[in-house]
């Protein structure tokens, strides 16, 4: 039996990381946050004083590990761009490869037992469905390529520590960034016209609280047995493909009113359909999504209605 209680969390000021930080604190874990001195803390203001934090632009990673006895690293921080512009290669390699590589290398030297990594379904060839962990690798963009590069190096540590990678599908929920679901909801709340593509693209939407529960389950699994080095990849999605038209309908149902929308041309840049095979994560971690799309969207709408100043 392990006693993995101290967790180093990157990306805690972001969308998913802020939800995970709150869940870990609530469950009694000691959390050390890595952030930048310039990070906007609005998502985690209410948690002030309940975690330790270090500014990675002011202090070295080695100093952090020298100061804290870290059991598990959860890596969520990332530089994300859906569409490549060719000008961010160096920055993306630094953020998505060099930085986490420093974390795992230093962590292994300092006795870390586990590293939980975050990838993306954009790493996969989505032409065969459902998308399995064993599906062919065919990165959709440079962001996915940077994730693959890091994962290939990360594997080389799997004889020394336990490593899990979650490949996320399409997250949504409260405090999200400027993305499809939050955009639709905020425009609907404000009675603005929503301009969209043809709307037939099908996406695997996964609610943020279900995502958080998967990370918690991973820690619990590592705590429930004698420690083994391993490298495991888990798809983290709902396993359901929902079209954008269906998503808009769900928003309308949850709002109790129709929304103003204009359907446009088919999107030639997006993956037409992708959804996860969740067999492995269900069997190995005992994880099940608890939130239907209606429940998740209802919660998200309630948040944005109450917090319009953070509307995206």
ZAVOVO-173887 format. One record per residue: x, y, z of N, C-alpha, C, CB in turn; residue in one letter; residue number from 1. Coordinates in steps of 0.02 Angstrom, whole numbers. Glycine has a CB too. Layout:
<sites>
> X,Y,Z,X,Y,Z,X,Y,Z,X,Y,Z,A,NUM;
...
</sites>
This chain:
<sites>
> 42,-60,0,0,0,0,44,63,0,-47,0,61,X,1;
> 26,110,-42,62,173,-45,29,224,1,66,199,-117,X,2;
> 63,278,13,33,335,47,53,398,9,55,339,123,X,3;
> 24,405,-50,41,460,-94,-4,519,-77,33,440,-170,X,4;
> 22,565,-37,-20,619,-11,-1,688,-36,-18,618,63,X,5;
> 61,697,-57,83,763,-79,89,765,-154,151,782,-46,X,6;
> 51,809,-185,45,811,-257,70,878,-284,-28,799,-278,X,7;
> 113,874,-333,134,934,-370,90,941,-431,210,930,-391,X,8;
> 55,998,-437,6,1009,-490,28,1067,-534,-64,1021,-462,X,9;
> 35,1055,-599,45,1109,-646,-22,1125,-680,100,1091,-699,X,10;
> -30,1186,-703,-91,1206,-737,-149,1219,-690,-111,1153,-785,X,11;
> -135,1231,-626,-188,1239,-576,-229,1302,-587,-158,1240,-507,X,12;
> -202,1352,-622,-240,1413,-634,-283,1408,-697,-192,1473,-640,X,13;
> -277,1353,-733,-315,1344,-794,-383,1313,-781,-277,1301,-842,X,14;
> -418,1299,-835,-487,1274,-832,-491,1208,-793,-514,1265,-902,X,15;
> -460,1156,-818,-465,1091,-786,-426,1090,-720,-440,1036,-833,X,16;
> -367,1119,-721,-325,1118,-662,-357,1150,-601,-260,1152,-676,X,17;
> -395,1203,-611,-427,1237,-554,-480,1192,-522,-460,1303,-577,X,18;
> -517,1155,-563,-565,1107,-537,-530,1050,-500,-610,1079,-594,X,19;
> -474,1027,-529,-438,973,-497,-407,995,-431,-383,947,-544,X,20;
> -379,1055,-430,-350,1081,-367,-402,1081,-311,-322,1152,-378,X,21;
> -461,1105,-326,-513,1107,-275,-532,1037,-251,-576,1143,-302,X,22;
> -536,989,-298,-554,920,-280,-500,888,-237,-566,878,-343,X,23;
> -437,899,-254,-382,869,-216,-380,897,-145,-315,881,-251,X,24;
> -389,963,-138,-390,994,-72,-448,966,-31,-395,1071,-78,X,25;
> -505,960,-63,-565,935,-29,-554,864,-3,-626,938,-75,X,26;
> -515,825,-39,-503,755,-20,-443,747,26,-495,713,-81,X,27;
> -414,802,47,-363,798,99,-292,792,75,-377,743,142,X,28;
> -281,799,10,-212,796,-16,-177,862,-2,-212,781,-92,X,29;
> -112,858,7,-70,918,11,-47,935,-59,-9,907,60,X,30;
> -64,994,-83,-51,1012,-153,-1,1068,-158,-116,1031,-188,X,31;
> 49,1057,-200,99,1108,-217,86,1128,-289,172,1081,-206,X,32;
> 75,1193,-300,58,1218,-366,118,1252,-398,-1,1268,-361,X,33;
> 132,1235,-461,181,1271,-500,144,1318,-547,227,1222,-541,X,34;
> 161,1382,-545,129,1431,-587,180,1484,-607,68,1464,-551,X,35;
> 159,1532,-646,201,1589,-662,183,1647,-617,194,1609,-737,X,36;
> 230,1692,-607,216,1751,-565,163,1795,-596,280,1791,-553,X,37;
> 153,1789,-661,104,1829,-697,37,1794,-705,131,1849,-764,X,38;
> 30,1734,-678,-32,1695,-687,-92,1731,-657,-24,1625,-655,X,39;
> -147,1728,-693,-210,1755,-667,-242,1703,-622,-258,1775,-727,X,40;
> -255,1721,-560,-278,1673,-510,-354,1673,-500,-245,1686,-444,X,41;
> -392,1705,-545,-463,1714,-532,-501,1648,-521,-495,1752,-588,X,42;
> -478,1595,-554,-513,1531,-547,-501,1499,-478,-491,1483,-601,X,43;
> -447,1517,-445,-430,1483,-382,-424,1533,-324,-364,1445,-390,X,44;
> -449,1593,-332,-447,1643,-278,-479,1616,-214,-484,1707,-300,X,45;
> -533,1578,-222,-569,1554,-163,-532,1500,-125,-637,1527,-184,X,46;
> -476,1475,-154,-437,1423,-122,-373,1450,-90,-419,1369,-172,X,47;
> -365,1515,-89,-304,1547,-62,-290,1522,8,-310,1623,-63,X,48;
> -227,1506,21,-206,1482,87,-214,1408,98,-244,1518,138,X,49;
> -243,1373,49,-255,1301,57,-206,1258,17,-326,1284,35,X,50;
> -158,1290,-15,-107,1255,-53,-43,1296,-52,-130,1241,-127,X,51;
> 13,1263,-67,76,1299,-75,87,1313,-149,136,1258,-45,X,52;
> 122,1367,-165,135,1381,-235,206,1408,-244,84,1431,-261,X,53;
> 232,1394,-303,298,1418,-324,292,1447,-394,351,1361,-321,X,54;
> 328,1500,-406,329,1532,-472,388,1505,-512,332,1610,-466,X,55;
> 374,1468,-565,427,1434,-602,471,1482,-642,398,1382,-648,X,56;
> 447,1544,-651,488,1593,-686,535,1629,-637,444,1644,-722,X,57;
> 526,1616,-572,569,1648,-521,610,1597,-481,525,1689,-474,X,58;
> 586,1535,-478,621,1483,-440,631,1423,-485,581,1464,-377,X,59;
> 687,1388,-473,702,1329,-514,659,1269,-492,777,1312,-510,X,60;
> 648,1223,-537,611,1162,-521,649,1123,-468,601,1119,-585,X,61;
> 714,1122,-472,754,1087,-422,742,1115,-352,828,1091,-439,X,62;
> 737,1182,-347,724,1213,-282,657,1190,-254,724,1289,-289,X,63;
> 608,1182,-298,542,1160,-275,547,1090,-246,491,1161,-334,X,64;
> 579,1044,-282,585,976,-258,630,970,-197,612,931,-314,X,65;
> 678,1015,-190,719,1016,-129,679,1040,-69,780,1062,-140,X,66;
> 629,1083,-81,589,1112,-27,530,1069,-7,565,1180,-47,X,67;
> 505,1027,-53,445,988,-40,458,914,-55,387,1014,-84,X,68;
> 429,870,-16,433,798,-29,373,778,-72,435,756,38,X,69;
> 383,776,-137,328,764,-184,320,689,-196,341,801,-251,X,70;
> 258,665,-192,243,595,-206,221,585,-278,189,570,-159,X,71;
> 178,630,-302,148,623,-369,151,691,-405,74,598,-364,X,72;
> 169,689,-468,163,749,-511,103,739,-557,229,760,-553,X,73;
> 59,788,-558,4,790,-607,17,848,-653,-67,796,-572,X,74;
> 26,833,-717,47,884,-765,-11,902,-811,107,860,-806,X,75;
> -39,962,-800,-94,987,-842,-75,1049,-882,-154,1003,-799,X,76;
> -23,1084,-861,-4,1146,-895,14,1131,-968,56,1181,-860,X,77;
> -7,1175,-1013,7,1163,-1083,0,1228,-1122,-40,1109,-1112,X,78;
> 34,1230,-1179,22,1283,-1227,-19,1253,-1284,90,1315,-1254,X,79;
> -81,1274,-1290,-127,1244,-1338,-143,1292,-1395,-191,1223,-1304,X,80;
> -137,1267,-1455,-161,1302,-1515,-192,1249,-1560,-103,1341,-1552,X,81;
> -255,1259,-1577,-288,1209,-1620,-259,1212,-1691,-363,1221,-1622,X,82;
> -251,1273,-1716,-226,1280,-1785,-156,1309,-1785,-273,1326,-1826,X,83;
> -112,1278,-1824,-42,1298,-1825,-33,1364,-1863,1,1243,-1857,X,84;
> 12,1406,-1837,29,1466,-1874,103,1468,-1893,12,1528,-1834,X,85;
> 141,1418,-1870,211,1413,-1888,258,1457,-1850,219,1427,-1959,X,86;
> 231,1498,-1805,272,1547,-1768,283,1528,-1695,240,1615,-1771,X,87;
> 254,1472,-1673,257,1455,-1602,292,1389,-1588,187,1453,-1573,X,88;
> 331,1366,-1634,364,1301,-1626,409,1301,-1565,405,1283,-1688,X,89;
> 453,1350,-1559,499,1352,-1503,462,1357,-1436,548,1410,-1510,X,90;
> 412,1401,-1435,375,1412,-1373,336,1348,-1353,326,1470,-1381,X,91;
> 308,1314,-1403,270,1254,-1389,315,1197,-1366,230,1233,-1450,X,92;
> 374,1191,-1396,421,1140,-1374,443,1154,-1302,482,1138,-1421,X,93;
> 456,1217,-1287,475,1235,-1219,420,1217,-1169,492,1310,-1215,X,94;
> 359,1236,-1184,303,1225,-1138,282,1153,-1133,245,1267,-1158,X,95;
> 279,1118,-1190,248,1052,-1192,298,994,-1192,206,1047,-1253,X,96;
> 363,1010,-1200,414,957,-1199,468,971,-1147,446,950,-1270,X,97;
> 502,1027,-1153,559,1041,-1109,538,1049,-1036,595,1104,-1133,X,98;
> 486,1087,-1024,464,1099,-955,442,1034,-921,406,1148,-954,X,99;
> 396,994,-950,378,932,-916,435,882,-912,319,900,-951,X,100;
> 482,884,-960,540,840,-956,583,857,-896,582,844,-1020,X,101;
> 590,922,-881,625,943,-820,590,917,-759,631,1020,-817,X,102;
> 523,919,-760,484,896,-703,496,822,-690,410,908,-715,X,103;
> 491,781,-742,497,709,-731,568,689,-714,473,671,-792,X,104;
> 617,720,-746,687,704,-732,705,722,-661,733,741,-781,X,105;
> 687,782,-639,701,803,-571,661,762,-521,685,878,-561,X,106;
> 597,749,-538,555,710,-494,581,640,-481,486,706,-522,X,107;
> 603,606,-533,631,539,-525,692,540,-480,650,508,-594,X,108;
> 734,589,-490,795,595,-448,777,610,-375,840,651,-475,X,109;
> 720,641,-364,701,661,-296,649,615,-265,674,732,-297,X,110;
> 638,557,-295,596,506,-263,522,508,-278,605,510,-193,X,111;
> 501,544,-330,430,543,-349,410,473,-369,417,593,-407,X,112;
> 350,453,-347,327,385,-361,285,379,-424,286,360,-303,X,113;
> 253,435,-444,208,431,-502,204,498,-538,137,409,-480,X,114;
> 191,494,-603,184,553,-646,121,542,-687,247,564,-692,X,115;
> 72,587,-679,10,582,-716,10,638,-768,-54,588,-669,X,116;
> 10,619,-831,20,664,-887,-47,675,-923,72,635,-936,X,117;
> -50,728,-962,-110,745,-1000,-94,752,-1074,-141,811,-973,X,118;
> -127,710,-1114,-120,714,-1186,-186,735,-1219,-97,647,-1214,X,119;
> -194,718,-1282,-252,741,-1320,-272,689,-1372,-238,808,-1353,X,120;
> -337,686,-1387,-360,641,-1440,-336,664,-1508,-436,636,-1439,X,121;
> -311,726,-1513,-283,750,-1576,-220,711,-1596,-267,824,-1571,X,122;
> -194,670,-1550,-136,628,-1567,-156,570,-1612,-104,602,-1503,X,123;
> -219,552,-1613,-242,491,-1646,-263,502,-1719,-299,462,-1608,X,124;
> -260,447,-1757,-296,441,-1820,-368,424,-1801,-264,387,-1868,X,125;
> -414,469,-1813,-484,460,-1792,-528,430,-1847,-513,525,-1770,X,126;
> -497,402,-1898,-537,375,-1954,-569,308,-1937,-493,368,-2016,X,127;
> -543,273,-1887,-573,211,-1863,-603,223,-1795,-520,153,-1861,X,128;
> -667,207,-1788,-704,223,-1726,-732,161,-1693,-761,272,-1742,X,129;
> -740,162,-1626,-718,216,-1581,-642,218,-1577,-748,207,-1511,X,130;
> -615,274,-1555,-543,282,-1550,-517,245,-1489,-523,358,-1547,X,131;
> -471,198,-1500,-443,158,-1446,-374,184,-1428,-440,84,-1466,X,132;
> -350,165,-1369,-282,183,-1349,-230,154,-1397,-268,158,-1278,X,133;
> -249,100,-1431,-203,68,-1479,-212,93,-1551,-214,-7,-1478,X,134;
> -255,143,-1560,-266,171,-1626,-202,201,-1654,-321,223,-1625,X,135;
> -197,204,-1719,-138,231,-1753,-127,304,-1732,-146,226,-1829,X,136;
> -64,322,-1723,-47,391,-1708,-43,431,-1773,21,395,-1669,X,137;
> -79,485,-1775,-79,529,-1834,-96,599,-1812,-129,503,-1889,X,138;
> -48,637,-1786,-62,702,-1754,-97,751,-1799,2,732,-1728,X,139;
> -149,783,-1771,-191,830,-1808,-156,897,-1817,-257,839,-1772,X,140;
> -114,916,-1768,-82,982,-1770,-15,978,-1733,-128,1036,-1738,X,141;
> 20,1034,-1731,86,1034,-1698,78,1025,-1623,124,1098,-1714,X,142;
> 24,1050,-1595,10,1039,-1524,12,964,-1508,-58,1069,-1504,X,143;
> -23,924,-1548,-24,852,-1538,46,822,-1549,-73,818,-1586,X,144;
> 83,848,-1597,151,824,-1608,195,836,-1547,182,858,-1670,X,145;
> 187,895,-1516,227,910,-1456,209,863,-1399,217,982,-1435,X,146;
> 145,845,-1394,124,798,-1343,155,729,-1355,47,792,-1341,X,147;
> 156,708,-1417,184,643,-1434,259,641,-1419,172,627,-1508,X,148;
> 294,695,-1436,366,699,-1423,379,688,-1348,396,767,-1446,X,149;
> 342,724,-1306,353,716,-1234,335,646,-1210,312,768,-1196,X,150;
> 280,619,-1235,260,552,-1213,312,499,-1232,192,534,-1244,X,151;
> 343,507,-1289,395,459,-1309,454,461,-1260,419,473,-1380,X,152;
> 473,520,-1238,527,525,-1188,502,501,-1120,553,598,-1183,X,153;
> 440,518,-1103,412,499,-1039,413,423,-1030,340,526,-1032,X,154;
> 400,386,-1084,400,313,-1080,466,285,-1054,386,284,-1149,X,155;
> 520,320,-1068,586,294,-1048,596,294,-972,641,336,-1081,X,156;
> 551,327,-935,554,328,-862,509,274,-832,535,397,-835,X,157;
> 475,236,-873,423,190,-847,450,129,-811,380,168,-904,X,158;
> 516,120,-812,545,66,-771,562,90,-701,608,38,-805,X,159;
> 553,156,-690,572,186,-626,512,212,-586,620,242,-637,X,160;
> 461,236,-620,402,264,-586,339,241,-622,406,342,-584,X,161;
> 282,250,-589,218,237,-620,197,298,-661,163,219,-567,X,162;
> 180,286,-724,161,341,-769,93,326,-800,215,351,-824,X,163;
> 48,373,-794,-17,370,-828,-24,431,-872,-76,366,-777,X,164;
> -49,421,-933,-65,477,-977,-140,475,-993,-23,476,-1042,X,165;
> -175,530,-981,-244,536,-1002,-246,574,-1068,-287,573,-947,X,166;
> -275,543,-1119,-285,578,-1182,-357,604,-1182,-272,531,-1244,X,167;
> -362,670,-1172,-427,703,-1165,-462,711,-1232,-419,770,-1131,X,168;
> -527,703,-1231,-566,719,-1290,-588,793,-1285,-629,671,-1298,X,169;
> -650,810,-1284,-669,882,-1287,-699,905,-1222,-718,894,-1345,X,170;
> -659,936,-1178,-683,957,-1112,-729,1017,-1117,-625,973,-1067,X,171;
> -775,1022,-1069,-816,1082,-1062,-837,1088,-990,-879,1079,-1110,X,172;
> -862,1145,-971,-888,1154,-903,-877,1225,-878,-855,1105,-856,X,173;
> -889,1234,-814,-882,1300,-782,-810,1324,-786,-906,1296,-709,X,174;
> -802,1389,-796,-737,1423,-797,-694,1402,-856,-699,1409,-732,X,175;
> -726,1383,-911,-690,1361,-970,-657,1420,-1005,-737,1324,-1019,X,176;
> -613,1403,-1053,-582,1454,-1095,-628,1472,-1152,-514,1428,-1123,X,177;
> -603,1509,-1200,-643,1531,-1258,-650,1473,-1307,-610,1593,-1293,X,178;
> -697,1429,-1293,-707,1371,-1336,-780,1363,-1355,-682,1307,-1300,X,179;
> -794,1311,-1394,-860,1304,-1425,-918,1306,-1376,-862,1239,-1464,X,180;
> -916,1263,-1325,-974,1258,-1279,-985,1323,-1242,-963,1201,-1230,X,181;
> -932,1352,-1213,-940,1414,-1176,-962,1471,-1221,-875,1433,-1141,X,182;
> -938,1471,-1284,-959,1522,-1331,-1034,1517,-1346,-919,1517,-1397,X,183;
> -1057,1457,-1359,-1128,1447,-1374,-1171,1467,-1315,-1142,1374,-1394,X,184;
> -1152,1446,-1256,-1191,1461,-1196,-1194,1536,-1182,-1163,1423,-1136,X,185;
> -1137,1569,-1186,-1136,1640,-1170,-1175,1681,-1222,-1065,1665,-1167,X,186;
> -1169,1663,-1285,-1208,1698,-1336,-1283,1686,-1326,-1186,1676,-1406,X,187;
> -1300,1624,-1308,-1370,1608,-1296,-1398,1647,-1237,-1379,1533,-1284,X,188;
> -1359,1651,-1183,-1381,1688,-1123,-1391,1762,-1140,-1328,1681,-1067,X,189;
> -1346,1789,-1182,-1350,1860,-1200,-1396,1874,-1259,-1280,1886,-1216,X,190;
> -1429,1821,-1284,-1475,1827,-1341,-1440,1853,-1403,-1533,1872,-1323,X,191;
> -1376,1835,-1410,-1338,1853,-1470,-1346,1799,-1524,-1263,1862,-1453,X,192;
> -1333,1818,-1585,-1335,1770,-1640,-1272,1726,-1637,-1340,1806,-1709,X,193;
> -1283,1661,-1643,-1227,1612,-1642,-1214,1590,-1713,-1244,1551,-1595,X,194;
> -1156,1607,-1740,-1138,1587,-1807,-1093,1526,-1804,-1102,1645,-1845,X,195;
> -1115,1473,-1837,-1081,1409,-1833,-1069,1380,-1902,-1120,1360,-1790,X,196;
> -1032,1325,-1905,-1024,1289,-1967,-1088,1251,-1982,-963,1240,-1964,X,197;
> -1085,1203,-2027,-1144,1164,-2044,-1174,1128,-1983,-1126,1112,-2098,X,198;
> -1132,1112,-1935,-1156,1084,-1872,-1162,1009,-1870,-1220,1113,-1856,X,199;
> -1137,975,-1921,-1143,902,-1923,-1081,866,-1895,-1156,879,-1994,X,200;
> -1029,904,-1882,-969,876,-1850,-989,846,-1783,-914,930,-1842,X,201;
> -965,785,-1768,-982,751,-1706,-922,748,-1660,-1009,680,-1720,X,202;
> -933,768,-1598,-880,778,-1548,-895,738,-1486,-871,853,-1531,X,203;
> -843,714,-1453,-850,679,-1388,-839,731,-1333,-798,619,-1382,X,204;
> -894,758,-1307,-890,809,-1254,-886,774,-1186,-951,856,-1256,X,205;
> -839,796,-1145,-830,767,-1078,-830,823,-1026,-764,725,-1075,X,206;
> -874,816,-977,-884,868,-926,-824,870,-878,-949,855,-887,X,207;
> -805,930,-857,-744,940,-819,-743,901,-753,-734,1013,-804,X,208;
> -800,894,-720,-801,858,-656,-789,783,-667,-867,869,-620,X,209;
> -809,757,-724,-793,687,-740,-719,680,-755,-834,664,-801,X,210;
> -689,729,-787,-617,728,-799,-579,727,-733,-596,789,-842,X,211;
> -598,771,-688,-565,776,-623,-569,709,-587,-598,831,-580,X,212;
> -627,677,-590,-635,613,-555,-588,560,-582,-707,590,-560,X,213;
> -572,562,-646,-525,513,-675,-455,521,-645,-523,521,-751,X,214;
> -433,584,-638,-367,596,-607,-366,572,-534,-349,671,-611,X,215;
> -421,585,-498,-426,563,-429,-424,487,-426,-490,590,-397,X,216;
> -460,454,-471,-461,380,-474,-391,352,-487,-509,356,-528,X,217;
> -353,387,-529,-285,364,-544,-242,364,-481,-253,407,-599,X,218;
> -247,418,-442,-209,422,-379,-232,368,-331,-216,491,-347,X,219;
> -297,359,-325,-324,308,-280,-301,238,-298,-401,310,-280,X,220;
> -297,225,-364,-273,159,-386,-201,149,-366,-281,152,-463,X,221;
> -160,200,-375,-89,194,-357,-81,186,-281,-50,255,-381,X,222;
> -127,216,-243,-125,210,-170,-151,143,-145,-164,266,-138,X,223;
> -189,108,-187,-224,48,-164,-183,-16,-172,-288,41,-201,X,224;
> -124,-12,-199,-84,-72,-211,-11,-58,-201,-97,-100,-281,X,225;
> 28,-112,-198,100,-103,-195,123,-69,-259,136,-171,-185,X,226;
> 170,-23,-252,191,17,-308,227,-23,-361,236,73,-284,X,227;
> 208,-11,-423,241,-41,-481,257,14,-531,197,-97,-513,X,228;
> 315,7,-563,329,50,-621,283,29,-677,405,47,-642,X,229;
> 257,78,-715,213,61,-770,207,120,-817,143,40,-744,X,230;
> 182,106,-877,163,160,-922,95,142,-951,216,171,-979,X,231;
> 43,180,-931,-25,166,-953,-55,228,-985,-68,141,-895,X,232;
> -89,218,-1041,-125,272,-1075,-200,258,-1070,-103,278,-1150,X,233;
> -238,309,-1052,-310,303,-1046,-345,356,-1088,-332,309,-972,X,234;
> -393,335,-1129,-437,383,-1162,-484,411,-1110,-476,350,-1221,X,235;
> -493,477,-1112,-538,510,-1064,-590,550,-1102,-498,556,-1015,X,236;
> -645,518,-1115,-701,548,-1151,-765,517,-1126,-693,538,-1228,X,237;
> -821,540,-1153,-886,513,-1133,-901,448,-1170,-941,564,-1146,X,238;
> -869,439,-1227,-884,381,-1269,-944,392,-1314,-896,321,-1226,X,239;
> -970,454,-1315,-1029,470,-1355,-1012,526,-1404,-1088,491,-1309,X,240;
> -1031,518,-1467,-1021,570,-1517,-1084,612,-1523,-1002,540,-1586,X,241;
> -1077,677,-1512,-1134,723,-1515,-1121,776,-1567,-1147,755,-1445,X,242;
> -1168,786,-1612,-1158,837,-1663,-1166,906,-1632,-1208,828,-1721,X,243;
> -1138,956,-1666,-1145,1025,-1642,-1219,1046,-1643,-1102,1074,-1685,X,244;
> -1255,1022,-1692,-1328,1037,-1694,-1363,1008,-1633,-1360,1008,-1759,X,245;
> -1343,946,-1614,-1373,916,-1554,-1352,954,-1492,-1352,842,-1548,X,246;
> -1290,977,-1490,-1267,1017,-1433,-1309,1080,-1425,-1192,1035,-1442,X,247;
> -1321,1115,-1480,-1362,1175,-1477,-1433,1158,-1452,-1366,1210,-1547,X,248;
> -1459,1102,-1474,-1525,1080,-1451,-1526,1068,-1376,-1547,1017,-1488,X,249;
> -1472,1038,-1350,-1468,1026,-1278,-1466,1093,-1240,-1404,984,-1261,X,250;
> -1428,1141,-1266,-1426,1207,-1235,-1496,1238,-1234,-1376,1254,-1272,X,251;
> -1531,1232,-1290,-1599,1259,-1294,-1645,1226,-1243,-1627,1251,-1365,X,252;
> -1640,1160,-1237,-1682,1124,-1190,-1667,1146,-1118,-1670,1048,-1196,X,253;
> -1603,1154,-1102,-1584,1173,-1034,-1603,1246,-1019,-1509,1163,-1024,X,254;
> -1602,1289,-1070,-1622,1358,-1061,-1698,1366,-1062,-1592,1402,-1115,X,255;
> -1731,1319,-1094,-1804,1324,-1101,-1825,1373,-1153,-1834,1342,-1036,X,256;
> -1782,1385,-1202,-1798,1432,-1256,-1754,1418,-1316,-1788,1506,-1233,X,257;
> -1776,1439,-1374,-1736,1431,-1434,-1683,1486,-1435,-1780,1434,-1498,X,258;
> -1628,1473,-1470,-1574,1522,-1475,-1567,1544,-1548,-1507,1493,-1448,X,259;
> -1539,1603,-1557,-1528,1630,-1624,-1465,1597,-1653,-1522,1708,-1624,X,260;
> -1471,1561,-1707,-1412,1529,-1736,-1415,1531,-1812,-1405,1457,-1711,X,261;
> -1356,1534,-1841,-1349,1533,-1913,-1303,1475,-1930,-1322,1601,-1942,X,262;
> -1328,1427,-1969,-1287,1371,-1990,-1251,1388,-2055,-1330,1306,-1998,X,263;
> -1187,1375,-2057,-1147,1393,-2115,-1125,1334,-2157,-1087,1432,-2093,X,264;
> -1065,1340,-2184,-1037,1288,-2227,-1003,1234,-2185,-987,1318,-2277,X,265;
> -994,1174,-2213,-958,1121,-2177,-887,1144,-2160,-955,1056,-2219,X,266;
> -863,1123,-2103,-795,1138,-2082,-747,1088,-2115,-787,1138,-2005,X,267;
> -703,1113,-2157,-656,1069,-2192,-593,1056,-2151,-638,1098,-2259,X,268;
> -583,1095,-2098,-523,1089,-2057,-531,1042,-1998,-501,1157,-2033,X,269;
> -592,1033,-1974,-604,994,-1914,-611,920,-1930,-665,1019,-1879,X,270;
> -596,879,-1880,-608,807,-1884,-684,797,-1886,-576,768,-1824,X,271;
> -711,761,-1936,-784,757,-1943,-819,720,-1886,-800,723,-2008,X,272;
> -786,669,-1859,-816,632,-1803,-760,598,-1764,-868,580,-1828,X,273;
> -766,601,-1698,-718,566,-1654,-752,553,-1588,-653,608,-1644,X,274;
> -745,492,-1564,-768,476,-1496,-727,419,-1468,-844,458,-1495,X,275;
> -721,419,-1402,-674,375,-1368,-703,306,-1355,-653,407,-1303,X,276;
> -659,256,-1360,-672,191,-1330,-649,198,-1257,-634,132,-1369,X,277;
> -695,192,-1210,-679,202,-1139,-674,137,-1101,-731,247,-1107,X,278;
> -668,82,-1137,-666,16,-1103,-609,12,-1053,-658,-39,-1155,X,279;
> -549,34,-1073,-491,26,-1030,-497,66,-965,-428,47,-1067,X,280;
> -516,129,-970,-520,171,-910,-574,145,-863,-533,244,-929,X,281;
> -627,118,-890,-680,89,-848,-655,27,-812,-742,72,-891,X,282;
> -619,-16,-848,-596,-79,-818,-538,-69,-769,-574,-126,-874,X,283;
> -489,-27,-788,-428,-21,-748,-438,28,-689,-370,3,-791,X,284;
> -470,84,-702,-478,135,-649,-546,132,-615,-467,203,-678,X,285;
> -592,94,-643,-659,92,-615,-695,159,-621,-656,72,-543,X,286;
> -677,195,-674,-706,262,-685,-766,257,-731,-654,310,-716,X,287;
> -818,294,-714,-877,301,-757,-897,374,-759,-937,256,-731,X,288;
> -914,401,-817,-940,470,-817,-1006,474,-778,-950,496,-890,X,289;
> -1010,522,-733,-1069,530,-692,-1119,580,-721,-1050,552,-622,X,290;
> -1096,622,-767,-1137,677,-792,-1158,665,-863,-1099,743,-786,X,291;
> -1223,666,-874,-1249,665,-942,-1235,733,-974,-1326,648,-944,X,292;
> -1241,738,-1040,-1231,802,-1073,-1282,853,-1047,-1236,794,-1150,X,293;
> -1342,832,-1033,-1393,879,-1009,-1375,906,-940,-1462,846,-1007,X,294;
> -1351,862,-896,-1333,884,-828,-1272,930,-830,-1319,823,-783,X,295;
> -1222,911,-871,-1162,952,-876,-1177,1020,-905,-1111,917,-918,X,296;
> -1216,1022,-958,-1234,1086,-989,-1276,1128,-942,-1272,1075,-1056,X,297;
> -1322,1097,-906,-1363,1135,-858,-1319,1168,-805,-1415,1088,-825,X,298;
> -1271,1131,-778,-1225,1159,-728,-1184,1216,-758,-1178,1105,-701,X,299;
> -1162,1207,-819,-1120,1258,-852,-1161,1321,-865,-1091,1230,-918,X,300;
> -1222,1313,-887,-1266,1371,-898,-1277,1409,-833,-1334,1349,-928,X,301;
> -1290,1372,-779,-1301,1404,-714,-1241,1446,-693,-1317,1352,-660,X,302;
> -1181,1418,-705,-1120,1455,-687,-1115,1520,-726,-1058,1411,-699,X,303;
> -1123,1516,-792,-1114,1576,-833,-1169,1628,-822,-1112,1558,-907,X,304;
> -1227,1606,-803,-1279,1654,-786,-1261,1693,-723,-1346,1619,-776,X,305;
> -1229,1657,-675,-1212,1688,-612,-1146,1726,-614,-1209,1635,-558,X,306;
> -1105,1712,-664,-1038,1741,-667,-1025,1772,-735,-985,1689,-652,X,307;
> -1069,1817,-756,-1065,1845,-823,-1000,1884,-833,-1124,1890,-836,X,308;
> -968,1907,-780,-906,1946,-789,-850,1901,-815,-886,1978,-723,X,309;
> -857,1834,-806,-807,1789,-832,-832,1756,-896,-790,1736,-780,X,310;
> -883,1783,-928,-909,1754,-989,-857,1750,-1043,-968,1794,-1014,X,311;
> -858,1694,-1080,-807,1683,-1133,-839,1686,-1201,-772,1616,-1123,X,312;
</sites>
